[in-house]
C-alpha cells in the first residue's frame, strides 16, 4: 500500500520547494567565473566532439554536455545539475529521522535548504555539489534499505570529482573513531539509543555494488559513447592526492573564518551541541561531533583546501545545531508572556545595535571626521546596557528560565535574519553582485557589456551579431572564452602578430599596444575583480560583513575596434574606462 501523506511529508516538501527556489531563482543572473567556465567549456566541447577532454569532474562534464547537445549552452543550464543536486540535499535528513529525531531532522532539512555555503556551491557550475549531495543520498537510501538506489547514488557520487574524497575519508575516520570510543564505553553505559554504526551495517551490499557498477558503466560512459569517462574517476582521486603536496589553496585562517561569518547559527549551536555530547549518552550527538572534528581536521591540514571542502563541515555542524536548538524550544505556559516579551525586546534592541554598528563602520570606512564617532559608541553601549538590565529585571522579577530562554530566542531570530542575508549574497541576488568567500575565481564585472559591444559593432557593419573577426591576444580567461563561445570567428593568440588587421582585438589592460593605437579605437573595460582576502584589516572585514564592500585587484582589458568600422572612421580617439 502507498504510504499515507502526513504533515511531516508536507513539511519536507516545503523544505525541498524552498531549496529549489533559492538555488534556481536568477540562476543565470551572473556570468560564469573562470573556474565555472573552465568546466562548462569542457562540457560544450564534449557536446560537439566525443573525443574532447574530460577533466577530474566527469559527472558534471558528461551530464552537462547532454544539455548542450542542441545549442542550449546557457549559463542557466551550465549550473543546472549542481543546483538540482543541491536542492535534493535538503531532503536527506528524512532518511535519518529515526536517528536524529523527527523534529531535529525537519529543522535540519530547512537549515540545509537555506544554508549560505550550500546555496553558493549549488549555484556554481562544477562537480562539488554533485559529489556531496549524491553521497548523502547514497547513505540515506542505504540506511533505509533501498540498496539499488544506494548503489545508483554512490555511482553518481564517484563521478562527482575530487570533493568526494575528503567526504569519504572524513566519514570513514569518524566511523572508526566512533566504534573505538563506543567499544570502550560499552561496559559502562550500554546503548541509550540505536547505535550509529548501523548506518554502515547494510545488508545486501552486493546489490548496491552492482547498481553502482551499472551506474558507472552507463552514466560514466555516456551510454557507451565516451568510454574514458570512467577513467576520469582516477583523475579525480589523483587531483585530490596532488593537493596534499601542491601549493596552498584557501588560507587556513580564512577557511576557518568562513563558516563563522556565514553560518553563525550552525556554528554557535553546533559547537554547543558538540560540547554537550561529551557529557551526554546520545550516540547520535557523539557521532556527529566526531564527524565534525574529523572534517575540520582534514580540511585544516589539507594544503589544497577549497571552499567546497567546507560542505563536509557544514553537514555535521547543522546536524548538531538542529538537535541543540530544539532542546531550547520548549515554552512553559505560565512563562509564555514573559519569555516572548524578553525575546521581542532582545530583537528590537539588537536591531538598534546593528544599525548603530553599521553607521559606525560606514563612517570609519569612508574616513569621516572623528568627532562623529562618539555618539555611535555611546548608542551601542547604551543599548547593550539596557538589554542586560531588562534581562536581569525579568530574571529577578519573574523567572531566570524566562529571561534566559527569551534572550536566547531573540538572538536566534537576529542570527537567523543575518544568515538569510548571507544566503541572498551567496546566491548572487545583491545588486551589484558582491564578492563572496565561496568563490575561488575573480568576480566577473562587465563581460556582458564587452560581448554586447562586439555584437553591436558587428550589426552596424554586417547586419549580423557575429560576423566580425575577433582576436583575443595575451589573455587566458575561460570566462571570456565562454562569453564569446557563440562567435565562430574568435581566435586566441599568445601575442599580437605583425600587420594586425582584424576587426576587433582584445588585449590586457595593463599592456600598451602602440601598434594598434594608430589604426584602432580602444576602450578600457573592467573584466573582473579579485578581493585580497589575506590582506584584509579588521575594518575591511567589518565593512565586508555589513556592506559586502571589499578592496581588491581589478583586471581590465582593452577592446580595440578598427577605426574604419565607425562612421567617419580613420581617426582614433583616446581610451576611456568603463568602471
SULPE-V990168 format. One record per backbone hydrogen bond with DSSP energy under -0.5 kcal/mol. NH is the residue of the N-H (numbers start at 1). CO is the residue of the C=O. If there is no record, write none. Layout:
nh & co
NH & CO
NH & CO
//
This chain:
nh & co
10 & 6
11 & 7
12 & 8
13 & 9
14 & 10
15 & 11
16 & 12
17 & 13
18 & 14
19 & 15
20 & 16
21 & 17
22 & 18
23 & 19
24 & 20
25 & 21
27 & 24
29 & 26
37 & 33
38 & 34
39 & 35
40 & 36
41 & 37
42 & 38
43 & 39
44 & 40
45 & 41
46 & 42
47 & 43
48 & 44
49 & 45
52 & 49
59 & 159
61 & 57
62 & 58
63 & 59
64 & 60
65 & 61
66 & 62
67 & 63
68 & 64
69 & 66
71 & 68
73 & 71
74 & 72
78 & 74
79 & 75
79 & 76
80 & 77
81 & 77
83 & 79
84 & 80
85 & 81
86 & 82
87 & 83
88 & 84
89 & 85
90 & 87
91 & 88
92 & 89
94 & 91
95 & 92
96 & 92
96 & 93
97 & 94
99 & 96
100 & 96
101 & 97
105 & 101
106 & 102
107 & 103
108 & 104
109 & 105
110 & 106
111 & 107
112 & 108
113 & 109
114 & 110
115 & 111
119 & 115
120 & 116
121 & 117
122 & 118
123 & 119
124 & 121
131 & 127
132 & 128
133 & 129
134 & 130
135 & 131
136 & 132
137 & 133
138 & 134
139 & 135
140 & 136
141 & 137
142 & 138
143 & 139
144 & 140
145 & 142
146 & 141
147 & 145
150 & 146
151 & 147
152 & 148
153 & 149
154 & 150
155 & 151
156 & 152
157 & 153
158 & 154
159 & 155
160 & 157
164 & 161
165 & 162
166 & 162
167 & 163
168 & 164
169 & 165
170 & 166
171 & 167
172 & 168
173 & 169
174 & 170
175 & 171
176 & 172
177 & 173
178 & 174
179 & 175
180 & 176
181 & 177
182 & 178
183 & 179
184 & 180
185 & 181
186 & 182
188 & 185
189 & 185
190 & 185
192 & 190
198 & 195
199 & 196
200 & 197
201 & 197
202 & 200
207 & 204
208 & 204
209 & 205
210 & 206
211 & 207
212 & 208
213 & 209
214 & 210
215 & 211
216 & 212
217 & 213
218 & 214
219 & 215
220 & 215
222 & 219
223 & 218
225 & 221
225 & 222
226 & 221
229 & 226
230 & 227
232 & 228
232 & 229
233 & 230
234 & 231
235 & 231
236 & 232
237 & 233
238 & 234
239 & 235
240 & 236
241 & 237
242 & 238
243 & 239
243 & 240
244 & 241
245 & 242
246 & 242
249 & 303
250 & 305
255 & 251
256 & 252
257 & 253
258 & 254
259 & 255
260 & 256
261 & 257
262 & 258
263 & 259
267 & 263
268 & 264
269 & 265
270 & 266
271 & 267
272 & 268
273 & 269
274 & 270
275 & 271
276 & 272
277 & 273
278 & 274
278 & 275
279 & 276
280 & 276
283 & 281
286 & 282
287 & 283
288 & 284
289 & 285
290 & 286
291 & 287
292 & 288
293 & 289
294 & 290
295 & 291
296 & 292
297 & 293
298 & 294
299 & 295
300 & 296
301 & 297
302 & 298
303 & 301
304 & 243
305 & 302
309 & 306
310 & 307
311 & 308
312 & 309
313 & 310
314 & 310
315 & 311
316 & 312
317 & 313
318 & 314
319 & 315
320 & 316
321 & 317
322 & 318
323 & 319
324 & 320
325 & 321
326 & 322
327 & 323
327 & 324
328 & 325
329 & 326
335 & 332
336 & 333
339 & 335
340 & 336
341 & 337
342 & 338
343 & 339
344 & 340
345 & 341
346 & 342
347 & 343
348 & 344
349 & 345
350 & 346
351 & 347
352 & 348
353 & 349
354 & 350
355 & 351
356 & 352
357 & 353
358 & 354
359 & 355
360 & 356
361 & 357
362 & 358
363 & 359
364 & 360
365 & 361
366 & 362
367 & 363
368 & 363
372 & 369
373 & 370
374 & 370
376 & 373
377 & 373
378 & 374
379 & 375
380 & 376
381 & 377
382 & 378
383 & 379
384 & 380
385 & 381
386 & 382
387 & 383
388 & 384
389 & 385
390 & 386
391 & 387
392 & 388
393 & 389
394 & 390
395 & 391
396 & 392
397 & 393
398 & 394
399 & 394
403 & 399
404 & 400
405 & 401
406 & 402
407 & 403
408 & 404
409 & 405
410 & 406
411 & 407
412 & 408
413 & 409
414 & 410
415 & 411
416 & 412
417 & 413
418 & 414
419 & 415
420 & 416
421 & 417
422 & 418
423 & 419
424 & 420
425 & 421
426 & 422
427 & 423
428 & 425
429 & 424
430 & 424
439 & 436
443 & 529
444 & 442
445 & 527
446 & 526
450 & 446
451 & 447
452 & 448
453 & 449
454 & 450
455 & 451
456 & 452
457 & 453
458 & 454
459 & 455
460 & 456
461 & 457
462 & 458
463 & 458
463 & 459
464 & 458
467 & 464
470 & 489
471 & 504
472 & 491
473 & 471
473 & 506
474 & 493
477 & 475
481 & 477
482 & 478
483 & 479
484 & 480
485 & 482
487 & 484
488 & 486
490 & 487
491 & 470
493 & 472
500 & 497
504 & 469
505 & 560
506 & 471
507 & 558
508 & 473
509 & 556
511 & 508
516 & 513
517 & 513
518 & 514
519 & 516
520 & 516
521 & 561
522 & 573
523 & 559
524 & 576
525 & 557
526 & 578
527 & 525
527 & 555
528 & 555
529 & 443
530 & 553
531 & 529
532 & 551
533 & 531
535 & 532
536 & 533
541 & 537
542 & 538
543 & 539
544 & 540
545 & 541
546 & 542
547 & 543
548 & 543
548 & 544
549 & 543
550 & 548
553 & 530
555 & 528
556 & 554
557 & 525
558 & 507
559 & 523
559 & 557
560 & 505
560 & 558
561 & 521
562 & 503
563 & 519
565 & 562
566 & 563
569 & 566
572 & 570
578 & 524
579 & 577
//
